[in-house]
Amino acid sequence: MILKGFKEKSNEKYLNKLLSERHVNISDDAVISLGVVFNVDEVDKAELFYKLAEYIQVKENRVKIIAFSESKKEIISNWEECYNANDFGWNGTIKNSGLETFLDTKFDVLISFYERELLELKIITARSKAKFKIGIMQSDERVNDLIVKTSLNEFHLFKEEVFKYLKILKKIK
């Protein structure tokens, strides 16, 4: 139990270091690829994100979706790529090669769709090499470049706002 607390502290320290070193560089490059990370314990419909991708004119083969769950086994078997806290080590290390590959992919946009303040989800978002990060309202505003203030059950509104702001930023032609 004590080691778990130390591990969490080391990961919090790593997250703060990542966020303090982060440089936002917004360009007007068109959105071609999309990464999505979501908490499957809060939302369990990946097809919503494929519809969002279609709406913002990203082809389905350029979309990569991963799920995160606090549980260990039962939900994970339903998803192709679902990760949990066991995939994280000390100091923000990633113990899963699939998750590491997702984090190293340079998506044009990363959607972080979760409300629950989980350290692992924040590390995924912060560590992603995505050019532009969009999320819903959270206590730490440093994690995302664009924050859409909606709840999880207002996905239609979230989709409309994402489209509107990507259009304003000239990321959708």
Backbone bond lengths (Angstrom), bond angles and torsions (degrees), N, CA, C in turn:
res aa  C-N    CA-C-N  psi(-1)  N-CA   C-N-CA  omega(-1)  CA-C   N-CA-C  phi
1 M - - - 1.447 - - 1.533 110.98 -
2 I 1.315 116.60 -41.71 1.458 120.72 178.91 1.526 110.25 -65.91
3 L 1.349 116.19 -40.98 1.464 119.60 178.90 1.519 111.39 -62.55
4 K 1.331 117.52 -36.70 1.460 121.09 178.27 1.530 110.23 -61.48
5 G 1.327 116.85 -40.65 1.463 121.64 177.26 1.519 111.75 -64.18
6 F 1.332 116.78 -42.17 1.465 120.56 177.67 1.524 111.25 -64.82
7 K 1.333 115.81 -40.66 1.459 120.45 178.79 1.523 110.08 -62.43
8 E 1.332 116.66 -44.04 1.465 120.70 179.41 1.531 110.57 -62.60
9 K 1.322 117.49 -42.43 1.474 121.43 178.25 1.527 110.83 -62.12
10 S 1.336 116.55 -42.16 1.470 119.03 -179.89 1.525 110.27 -65.30
11 N 1.336 117.24 -36.42 1.466 120.50 178.18 1.527 111.55 -71.51
12 E 1.324 118.04 -36.04 1.470 120.95 175.36 1.525 110.62 -63.35
13 K 1.317 115.82 -42.31 1.461 120.99 178.23 1.528 110.39 -62.09
14 Y 1.327 116.24 -42.58 1.458 121.54 178.25 1.529 110.60 -62.49
15 L 1.336 117.00 -44.19 1.463 121.38 179.18 1.524 110.49 -60.77
16 N 1.319 117.67 -46.62 1.470 120.49 178.77 1.520 111.80 -60.93
17 K 1.325 116.72 -37.83 1.464 120.49 177.45 1.534 110.15 -64.61
18 L 1.339 116.64 -46.09 1.468 120.83 178.10 1.527 111.38 -57.29
19 L 1.325 115.96 -47.33 1.461 120.64 -176.21 1.520 112.27 -69.76
20 S 1.321 117.72 -33.46 1.465 119.67 179.54 1.527 111.72 -73.44
21 E 1.338 118.11 -26.66 1.458 122.02 -179.67 1.532 112.77 -90.80
22 R 1.301 117.24 -3.73 1.459 122.33 -174.18 1.523 111.69 -73.53
23 H 1.326 114.98 133.77 1.456 121.32 176.40 1.524 108.53 -117.15
24 V 1.307 116.54 123.46 1.459 121.35 179.89 1.516 108.38 -87.94
25 N 1.313 115.65 125.22 1.452 121.54 -179.62 1.522 107.44 -129.30
26 I 1.316 116.72 93.35 1.455 121.32 -176.32 1.522 109.45 -90.68
27 S 1.315 114.42 123.07 1.461 119.85 176.87 1.528 108.38 -116.29
28 D 1.318 115.88 174.69 1.464 118.74 178.74 1.523 111.26 -102.36
29 D 1.336 116.69 26.29 1.461 121.04 175.90 1.518 109.40 -64.00
30 A 1.316 116.01 140.22 1.464 120.96 179.68 1.526 110.48 -67.10
31 V 1.324 115.61 149.61 1.458 121.84 178.21 1.522 108.41 -78.82
32 I 1.314 115.60 117.78 1.460 121.08 178.64 1.527 110.48 -115.14
33 S 1.339 116.56 -35.41 1.464 120.16 -179.17 1.526 109.90 -123.22
34 L 1.323 114.65 150.63 1.458 121.37 -175.81 1.519 109.76 -137.44
35 G 1.314 115.57 129.74 1.456 121.53 172.16 1.514 108.08 -111.84
36 V 1.324 116.41 145.21 1.463 121.13 179.79 1.522 108.46 -133.89
37 V 1.316 115.53 131.57 1.462 121.13 171.10 1.521 106.56 -123.99
38 F 1.334 116.01 131.06 1.447 119.41 179.80 1.524 110.32 -144.49
39 N 1.327 114.80 160.43 1.458 121.86 179.33 1.526 107.75 -92.29
40 V 1.315 116.85 109.93 1.461 121.58 -176.94 1.532 111.83 -67.50
41 D 1.322 116.93 -16.46 1.469 120.33 175.97 1.530 110.81 -75.09
42 E 1.333 117.23 -18.55 1.465 122.16 179.56 1.530 112.28 -103.88
43 V 1.322 117.34 -39.21 1.465 123.33 -178.37 1.519 106.99 -132.99
44 D 1.323 117.22 131.83 1.464 117.81 -177.86 1.523 113.40 -123.35
45 K 1.330 117.18 25.00 1.462 120.71 -177.99 1.525 110.63 -122.06
46 A 1.311 116.00 92.52 1.468 120.58 179.71 1.520 112.08 -65.61
47 E 1.341 117.58 -24.84 1.473 119.84 -179.17 1.519 112.05 -62.44
48 L 1.341 117.83 -24.20 1.467 120.82 175.18 1.530 110.48 -57.79
49 F 1.306 116.15 -40.35 1.456 120.88 -176.52 1.532 111.73 -74.42
50 Y 1.326 116.73 -31.21 1.468 119.08 174.71 1.528 110.26 -68.24
51 K 1.345 116.38 -35.90 1.463 120.19 176.42 1.532 110.36 -67.33
52 L 1.322 116.54 -38.95 1.463 120.97 176.10 1.529 110.18 -61.65
53 A 1.319 116.29 -45.20 1.472 120.72 178.96 1.523 110.87 -59.15
54 E 1.308 116.49 -44.52 1.463 120.94 178.26 1.528 110.25 -62.09
55 Y 1.317 116.88 -40.82 1.460 122.59 -178.93 1.530 112.23 -64.00
56 I 1.330 116.29 -36.67 1.466 119.38 178.98 1.532 111.63 -95.35
57 Q 1.333 115.91 15.18 1.457 123.85 171.76 1.529 114.66 67.71
58 V 1.338 115.75 38.99 1.462 121.51 174.59 1.525 107.15 -106.98
59 K 1.313 116.47 127.86 1.465 120.87 -179.30 1.526 110.49 -67.52
60 E 1.325 115.15 145.99 1.463 121.02 -175.07 1.533 112.97 -58.14
61 N 1.324 117.07 -33.12 1.464 119.29 -179.74 1.532 112.68 -75.28
62 R 1.320 117.25 -5.56 1.477 122.12 177.39 1.528 111.25 -106.61
63 V 1.344 116.35 16.15 1.460 122.13 -179.77 1.522 108.57 -112.73
64 K 1.326 115.56 132.86 1.467 121.52 176.92 1.521 107.24 -127.34
65 I 1.327 116.16 122.61 1.465 121.52 -177.10 1.518 109.32 -119.40
66 I 1.336 115.19 130.40 1.462 119.36 172.83 1.520 109.18 -124.73
67 A 1.303 115.04 151.28 1.462 121.51 179.38 1.520 108.86 -115.35
68 F 1.317 114.80 153.85 1.463 121.60 175.24 1.520 107.19 -126.97
69 S 1.320 116.44 141.63 1.458 121.02 178.03 1.519 109.44 -137.33
70 E 1.312 115.46 142.23 1.461 119.37 175.41 1.519 110.93 -75.58
71 S 1.332 117.24 -23.38 1.462 120.36 -179.53 1.523 109.74 -78.55
72 K 1.288 114.87 165.19 1.464 119.57 -173.40 1.523 114.02 -89.71
73 K 1.323 119.22 -48.82 1.456 120.05 -170.04 1.522 115.52 -126.89
74 E 1.319 118.33 -47.04 1.463 120.92 -165.02 1.527 115.06 -57.67
75 I 1.303 119.35 -43.91 1.465 121.02 -178.69 1.522 110.80 -81.41
76 I 1.303 116.29 -32.99 1.457 121.44 -173.90 1.526 111.76 -57.60
77 S 1.306 118.30 -34.95 1.458 120.81 -178.11 1.532 112.34 -66.23
78 N 1.340 117.70 -19.25 1.464 121.00 -179.98 1.520 113.30 -83.53
79 W 1.315 118.95 -9.89 1.455 122.11 -175.37 1.510 110.18 -119.36
80 E 1.318 114.69 143.46 1.454 119.92 178.39 1.529 110.51 -63.17
81 E 1.333 115.20 -47.64 1.462 119.40 178.92 1.515 109.34 -129.08
82 C 1.317 115.25 100.01 1.458 121.35 178.99 1.518 107.55 -131.37
83 Y 1.307 115.61 132.18 1.455 121.19 -175.47 1.519 109.21 -119.86
84 N 1.337 115.50 162.93 1.457 120.40 176.53 1.528 109.12 -142.90
85 A 1.313 116.03 -175.31 1.462 121.09 -174.97 1.528 112.73 -60.53
86 N 1.327 118.16 -24.24 1.471 120.92 178.82 1.519 112.56 -66.68
87 D 1.331 117.82 -16.09 1.461 121.73 179.57 1.527 112.36 -84.77
88 F 1.330 116.95 3.36 1.461 122.52 -179.77 1.523 109.92 -118.64
89 G 1.321 115.16 137.89 1.460 120.16 176.99 1.520 110.22 -108.33
90 W 1.316 115.02 -157.89 1.459 121.85 178.56 1.521 110.14 -74.29
91 N 1.328 116.51 152.08 1.473 123.28 176.04 1.527 112.86 54.42
92 G 1.314 116.69 35.79 1.455 120.95 175.19 1.512 115.61 74.95
93 T 1.319 118.28 11.74 1.465 119.36 179.50 1.528 109.87 -68.96
94 I 1.312 114.73 145.23 1.461 122.27 179.58 1.523 107.53 -104.64
95 K 1.328 116.34 127.62 1.456 121.15 -176.63 1.526 112.72 -101.29
96 N 1.326 117.96 7.53 1.456 121.35 -177.06 1.526 108.86 -123.93
97 S 1.319 117.38 123.78 1.473 120.73 -175.76 1.536 112.36 -67.32
98 G 1.334 117.66 -32.23 1.466 120.29 177.58 1.513 111.90 -65.11
99 L 1.314 116.60 -42.24 1.459 121.49 177.46 1.528 110.59 -67.57
100 E 1.304 116.51 -39.20 1.470 121.17 177.58 1.528 110.57 -61.33
101 T 1.320 117.30 -40.99 1.459 121.96 177.58 1.523 110.92 -62.87
102 F 1.329 117.04 -43.70 1.460 121.12 177.71 1.527 110.30 -59.69
103 L 1.324 117.50 -44.79 1.465 121.82 -178.33 1.528 112.26 -65.94
104 D 1.315 117.10 -30.38 1.464 120.79 -178.79 1.528 113.34 -84.99
105 T 1.321 117.19 -8.56 1.465 120.81 179.50 1.524 109.50 -75.63
106 K 1.310 116.64 131.15 1.471 121.64 -177.79 1.529 110.26 -90.57
107 F 1.327 115.36 75.35 1.460 120.68 177.93 1.522 109.60 -66.85
108 D 1.322 116.03 150.45 1.463 119.71 173.63 1.522 109.46 -70.93
109 V 1.330 116.54 -37.68 1.464 121.82 178.39 1.525 108.95 -138.45
110 L 1.323 115.64 138.84 1.463 122.44 172.01 1.521 107.49 -116.42
111 I 1.327 116.57 126.66 1.459 122.36 174.66 1.522 107.59 -100.12
112 S 1.312 116.72 121.91 1.465 122.51 175.63 1.518 106.96 -107.94
113 F 1.317 115.56 102.92 1.465 120.03 -172.47 1.525 109.68 -112.63
114 Y 1.314 114.85 86.44 1.464 121.43 177.21 1.516 108.81 -158.77
115 E 1.326 115.87 148.21 1.467 121.34 177.59 1.517 112.05 -103.25
116 R 1.313 116.25 -39.30 1.460 120.50 -175.91 1.514 109.87 -63.50
117 E 1.296 115.50 132.03 1.468 122.05 -177.16 1.530 110.02 -80.59
118 L 1.324 116.26 83.10 1.459 121.22 178.80 1.520 109.51 -105.87
119 L 1.293 115.34 131.04 1.460 121.93 -177.15 1.527 111.77 -57.46
120 E 1.311 117.04 -41.27 1.464 120.40 -178.04 1.529 111.71 -64.43
121 L 1.323 117.37 -40.01 1.466 120.36 177.88 1.528 110.85 -65.37
122 K 1.313 116.46 -39.55 1.467 119.26 177.63 1.526 111.06 -65.18
123 I 1.326 116.69 -38.28 1.470 119.96 178.20 1.519 110.28 -64.76
124 I 1.340 117.24 -41.92 1.471 120.39 177.81 1.531 109.74 -58.29
125 T 1.332 116.11 -48.29 1.469 119.70 -178.83 1.525 111.11 -64.47
126 A 1.311 117.12 -47.49 1.463 120.95 -176.56 1.528 111.75 -66.52
127 R 1.317 116.48 -36.50 1.458 120.21 -175.74 1.525 113.59 -82.88
128 S 1.310 117.16 -15.45 1.460 121.23 179.24 1.528 110.51 -60.32
129 K 1.311 115.60 142.67 1.467 120.87 178.68 1.528 111.84 -90.71
130 A 1.328 116.66 18.33 1.467 121.41 178.73 1.523 109.68 -60.85
131 K 1.332 115.93 146.87 1.459 121.14 -178.86 1.524 112.40 -74.84
132 F 1.333 116.83 -32.57 1.462 121.25 -176.04 1.526 108.11 -142.71
133 K 1.334 116.52 128.85 1.463 121.48 -174.31 1.523 110.58 -116.59
134 I 1.326 114.51 129.96 1.467 121.46 -178.66 1.517 108.37 -122.85
135 G 1.324 115.97 134.50 1.462 119.86 178.90 1.510 111.46 -146.95
136 I 1.323 114.75 177.94 1.453 119.24 175.58 1.529 108.11 -97.24
137 M 1.315 115.60 167.41 1.469 122.25 -172.42 1.523 112.37 -52.79
138 Q 1.336 115.23 129.14 1.461 122.63 176.65 1.513 108.87 -140.27
139 S 1.318 115.54 167.36 1.465 119.18 -178.04 1.534 112.08 -69.79
140 D 1.319 117.92 -33.17 1.462 120.77 -179.97 1.529 108.83 -100.32
141 E 1.306 116.52 103.24 1.459 122.18 -175.90 1.525 113.21 -77.07
142 R 1.321 117.91 -7.03 1.466 120.96 -179.30 1.527 112.44 -75.32
143 V 1.316 117.14 -15.72 1.462 121.19 -173.47 1.530 112.24 -70.19
144 N 1.344 117.47 -39.56 1.466 121.78 -175.68 1.521 111.99 -115.96
145 D 1.341 115.86 155.18 1.461 121.53 175.99 1.520 111.09 -82.53
146 L 1.318 116.57 -34.68 1.460 122.85 179.12 1.515 108.03 -128.66
147 I 1.321 115.38 127.70 1.461 120.72 -179.71 1.520 108.18 -115.35
148 V 1.332 115.42 122.63 1.454 121.82 177.68 1.526 106.38 -102.74
149 K 1.319 115.74 118.01 1.457 120.18 -175.14 1.535 110.27 -84.08
150 T 1.335 114.60 85.79 1.466 121.57 176.70 1.521 107.73 -138.67
151 S 1.304 115.40 170.16 1.461 118.99 173.54 1.525 108.21 -100.35
152 L 1.314 116.23 170.41 1.456 121.00 -178.01 1.526 113.07 -61.98
153 N 1.327 117.09 -32.22 1.462 119.50 -177.44 1.531 112.89 -83.76
154 E 1.317 118.47 4.45 1.465 123.26 176.46 1.529 110.41 -109.58
155 F 1.324 116.44 48.13 1.463 120.34 -175.24 1.524 112.33 -61.69
156 H 1.322 117.15 -37.93 1.467 120.19 179.76 1.533 110.37 -59.20
157 L 1.315 116.85 -43.78 1.468 121.27 177.79 1.530 110.57 -64.74
158 F 1.327 116.47 -42.63 1.460 121.21 177.27 1.527 110.39 -57.54
159 K 1.325 116.56 -46.07 1.461 122.20 -179.85 1.528 111.22 -60.73
160 E 1.330 116.37 -44.33 1.475 121.01 179.27 1.528 111.22 -63.51
161 E 1.325 116.81 -43.37 1.468 120.98 -179.28 1.529 111.66 -66.91
162 V 1.318 116.86 -40.77 1.466 120.03 177.52 1.527 109.55 -60.38
163 F 1.321 116.56 -46.70 1.466 120.47 178.84 1.528 110.53 -59.40
164 K 1.334 116.09 -47.89 1.467 121.07 -177.75 1.535 111.31 -57.65
165 Y 1.332 117.08 -47.88 1.461 119.48 -176.35 1.526 112.55 -74.53
166 L 1.315 117.94 -32.69 1.469 118.99 174.96 1.522 110.48 -66.72
167 K 1.315 116.28 -33.72 1.473 121.07 176.36 1.544 109.77 -66.98
168 I 1.336 116.20 -45.59 1.473 120.97 178.63 1.537 110.57 -59.90
169 L 1.329 116.10 -41.06 1.461 120.96 -179.35 1.533 112.73 -80.41
170 K 1.334 116.20 4.11 1.461 124.26 177.93 1.529 112.37 60.18
171 K 1.323 115.25 34.94 1.454 120.71 175.29 1.523 111.22 -93.85
172 I 1.326 115.64 -10.93 1.461 122.10 172.87 1.515 106.45 -122.00
173 K 1.296 116.86 125.27 1.471 120.63 -177.48 1.501 111.34 -87.74
